[in-house]
């Protein structure tokens, strides 16, 4: 694609937006991860999730981070999908980690946070 084609597309987008036309941005169409009981209780997934938690997450969400750095986690109020989405996309001051950790690692963090042995 030439720089003129790109520039033309940008100008057309500005004209559409300026005219009040609705522009729709495609949403992430990837299906949500499958958090089966087998996945959530797999020792390997829990170990990977724990390693990432200790290395990264506990800095703001761990017991020594309170008060002030980040909200205290309440896993009993969460689902694995909820934790996964927050880890992936972030929320408020928390960054998303989708460009740092791959799908399996983010799923493992969610599994660890949801595990009954988890203690922030």
Secondary structure, 3 states (H helix, E strand, C coil): CCHHHHHHHHHHHHHHHHCCCCCCCCCCCCCCCCCCHHHHHCHHHHHHHHHHHHHHHHHHHCHHHCCCCCCCCCHHHCCHHHHHHHHHHCECCECCCCCCCCHHHHHHHHHHHHCCCCCC
